């Protein structure tokens, strides 16, 4: 393992003041991160029913957990205000965004950024789809068709036709070219289950899962690589990534306490039933409930969500959230690197329930970054 090969990215979504958000983006680039990632959400994962200072301290400074600007607009702003850092979506989907529009949008961003954008995409999340009157059906099949259309429009110099289950193209054309000749934005897929892992091996330039210990990560990465081989692709051309929440402090015991708070535990409600079964319990919101595709935070009142959070085993928190001292975190990233990881995206949630940890946690992340970047 060569630690110089490990790239470190971080969350850069802008909440509240756009001016302060852009200042934060500039600071991330100056600090030396390889990539900045922005969420494509309309609502956030935290129910507003528990977004109160007595439960989540961050609520003192941010009035709602659902303050999300349009990701495309924010990425364009970020591109204009940075020079070197890679910019990615974490992640978009193809229910709200037509594949032809995605193809056009990301080539536009590619030209604005001078070749620095990355299309992070997934099957979609119910919270951004169902409440807004959009039917959420066959997400994996829909994503595959979308990927086929994007690549078709990018790689063709002439008008094209496409006859699919979800979309049809007739005499369609996309004349925009990438900033660098024949170098289209990389496509990274957020994949966890077998069908999505197959799509990653078949179509993607990168893999961006979340919530995975190194042992499971290795198994899934091998699945991706085998899927690539089956369609004649070189599996080494797919960058193994990981999106991870991080709780970091010089005091390991403080981290152990912080990962048990309601904000952190709520994020774990996005996990599927299969993960909870490994810890001897059912999903707190119902057996066979798949949080990532079913959890709609605005549907839950305070009592019901606090009851669900109370059912989450602490061991699951320990295993699912990257946490500890800077040295602990470095060691865990090296464990992932040993099984193939090349690019990790760290999202700092340390301070969400302890505002005194803002400065110290970001300083801890700098220590991690410095170790891998020199």
Residue pairs with C-beta under 8 A, 6 or more apart in sequence:
1 334
1 337
1 338
3 334
3 337
3 371
3 372
4 372
4 374
5 337
5 342
6 333
6 337
6 341
6 342
6 343
6 344
6 372
7 34
7 35
7 342
7 343
7 344
8 33
8 34
8 35
8 343
8 344
8 346
8 368
8 369
8 372
8 373
9 33
9 34
9 35
9 36
9 37
9 86
9 88
9 343
9 344
9 345
9 346
10 28
10 33
10 35
10 36
10 37
10 345
10 346
10 347
10 348
10 365
11 36
11 37
11 38
11 39
11 90
11 345
11 346
11 347
11 348
12 24
12 25
12 28
12 36
12 37
12 38
12 78
13 37
13 38
13 39
13 68
13 71
13 74
14 21
14 22
14 24
14 25
14 38
14 69
14 74
14 77
15 21
15 62
15 67
15 68
16 62
16 67
18 69
18 77
21 74
22 77
22 78
22 81
25 36
25 77
25 78
25 81
25 82
26 81
26 82
28 36
28 85
29 36
29 82
29 83
29 84
29 85
31 366
31 369
32 369
32 370
32 373
33 85
33 369
34 85
34 86
34 343
35 85
35 86
35 87
35 88
35 118
35 343
35 345
36 78
36 82
36 85
36 86
36 87
36 88
37 87
37 88
37 89
37 90
37 120
37 243
37 345
38 71
38 74
38 75
38 78
38 87
38 88
38 89
38 90
39 68
39 71
39 89
39 90
40 71
40 89
40 90
40 91
40 92
40 93
40 128
41 66
41 68
41 71
41 127
41 128
42 66
42 68
42 127
42 128
42 132
43 65
43 66
43 68
43 127
43 128
43 131
43 297
43 298
44 65
44 66
44 67
44 68
44 297
45 65
45 127
45 266
45 267
45 269
45 270
45 295
45 297
46 56
46 65
46 263
46 266
46 297
47 65
47 266
47 297
47 298
47 300
47 301
47 302
47 305
48 64
48 65
48 66
48 297
48 298
49 300
49 301
49 302
49 305
50 56
50 262
50 266
50 302
50 305
50 306
51 59
51 64
51 65
52 59
53 59
53 60
55 262
55 263
55 306
56 261
56 262
56 263
56 352
56 353
57 352
57 353
57 354
57 355
58 263
58 351
58 352
58 353
58 355
59 65
60 355
61 355
65 297
71 89
71 92
72 105
72 109
75 87
75 89
75 109
75 113
75 117
76 108
76 109
76 112
78 87
79 87
79 109
79 112
79 113
79 116
79 117
80 112
82 113
82 116
84 116
85 116
86 116
86 117
86 118
87 109
87 113
87 116
87 117
87 118
88 117
88 118
88 119
88 120
88 188
89 118
89 119
89 120
89 121
90 120
90 190
90 208
90 243
90 345
91 120
91 121
91 122
91 188
91 189
91 190
91 208
92 102
92 119
92 120
92 121
92 122
93 121
93 122
93 123
93 124
93 125
93 128
93 129
93 139
93 143
94 102
94 121
94 124
94 142
94 143
94 146
95 124
95 128
95 129
95 134
95 136
95 139
95 142
96 128
96 129
96 132
96 134
97 105
98 167
99 145
99 146
99 147
99 149
99 150
99 153
99 167
100 149
100 153
100 167
100 169
100 172
100 174
102 119
102 121
102 146
102 150
103 149
103 150
103 153
103 154
103 174
104 153
104 174
104 176
106 117
106 119
106 185
107 154
107 174
107 176
107 177
107 178
107 184
107 185
108 176
109 117
109 185
110 116
110 117
110 178
110 179
110 184
110 185
111 176
111 178
111 179
113 179
114 179
115 178
115 179
115 180
115 183
117 185
118 185
118 186
118 187
118 188
118 206
119 150
119 185
119 186
119 187
119 188
120 188
120 189
120 190
120 208
121 143
121 146
121 147
121 187
121 188
121 189
121 190
122 143
122 189
122 190
122 191
122 196
123 139
123 140
123 142
123 143
123 190
123 196
123 293
124 136
124 139
124 142
124 143
124 293
125 292
125 293
125 295
126 136
126 293
126 294
126 295
126 296
127 295
127 296
127 297
127 298
129 136
130 136
130 296
131 296
131 298
136 293
138 165
138 166
139 293
140 195
140 196
140 199
141 165
141 166
142 166
143 189
143 196
143 199
144 199
144 202
144 203
145 164
145 165
145 166
145 167
146 166
146 167
147 187
147 199
147 203
148 162
148 164
148 203
149 162
149 164
149 167
149 169
150 187
151 203
152 160
152 162
152 169
153 160
153 172
153 173
153 174
154 174
154 178
154 184
155 184
156 173
156 174
158 173
159 171
159 172
159 173
160 169
160 172
160 173
161 169
161 170
161 171
161 172
162 168
162 169
162 172
163 169
178 184
178 185
186 205
186 206
186 239
187 203
187 204
187 205
187 206
188 204
188 205
188 206
188 207
188 208
188 239
188 241
189 196
189 199
189 200
189 203
189 204
189 206
189 207
189 208
190 196
190 208
190 209
190 210
190 243
191 197
191 199
191 200
191 204
191 207
191 208
191 209
191 220
191 224
192 209
192 210
192 211
192 212
192 220
192 272
192 292
194 223
197 207
197 220
197 223
197 224
197 227
198 223
198 227
199 227
200 207
200 224
200 227
200 238
201 223
201 224
201 225
201 226
201 227
201 228
201 229
201 230
201 231
201 233
201 235
201 238
202 227
202 228
202 231
202 233
204 224
204 238
205 237
205 238
205 239
206 238
206 239
206 240
206 241
206 343
207 221
207 224
207 238
207 239
207 240
207 241
208 241
208 242
208 243
208 345
209 217
209 220
209 241
209 242
209 243
210 242
210 243
210 244
211 268
211 271
211 275
211 320
212 220
212 242
213 319
214 335
214 336
214 338
214 339
215 339
217 242
217 336
217 339
217 340
217 341
218 339
218 340
221 240
221 339
221 340
224 235
224 238
224 240
225 235
225 238
226 235
228 234
228 235
228 237
228 238
229 235
239 342
239 343
240 340
240 341
240 342
240 343
241 341
241 342
241 343
241 344
241 345
242 336
242 341
242 343
242 344
242 345
243 345
243 347
244 321
244 322
244 344
244 345
244 346
244 347
245 264
245 267
245 321
245 322
245 347
245 349
246 321
246 322
246 323
246 329
246 346
246 347
246 348
246 349
246 350
246 365
247 255
247 258
247 259
247 264
247 321
247 322
247 323
247 324
247 349
247 350
247 361
248 255
248 323
248 324
248 325
248 326
248 329
248 348
248 350
248 361
248 364
248 365
248 368
249 255
249 258
249 325
249 350
249 357
249 360
249 361
249 364
250 325
250 326
250 360
250 364
251 325
252 324
252 325
252 328
254 354
254 357
255 323
255 324
255 325
255 328
255 350
256 318
256 323
258 264
258 323
258 350
258 353
258 354
258 357
259 317
259 318
259 321
259 323
260 314
260 317
261 352
261 353
262 306
262 309
262 353
263 349
263 352
263 353
264 317
264 321
264 349
264 352
264 353
265 309
265 312
265 317
266 305
266 309
267 321
267 349
268 291
268 312
268 316
268 317
268 320
269 283
269 284
269 285
269 291
269 295
269 308
269 309
269 312
270 291
270 292
270 295
271 283
271 291
271 292
271 316
271 320
272 283
272 289
272 290
272 291
272 292
273 282
273 283
273 287
273 288
273 289
273 290
275 316
275 320
276 282
276 283
276 284
276 316
279 313
279 315
279 316
280 313
281 311
281 313
283 289
283 290
283 291
284 307
284 308
284 309
284 310
284 311
284 312
285 291
285 294
285 295
285 308
289 295
297 305
300 308
321 349
322 329
322 332
322 333
322 346
323 329
324 332
325 364
326 364
326 365
326 367
326 368
326 371
329 364
329 368
330 368
330 371
330 372
333 341
333 344
333 368
333 372
336 344
346 365
346 368
348 361
348 362
348 365
350 357
350 361
350 364
351 357
351 358
351 361
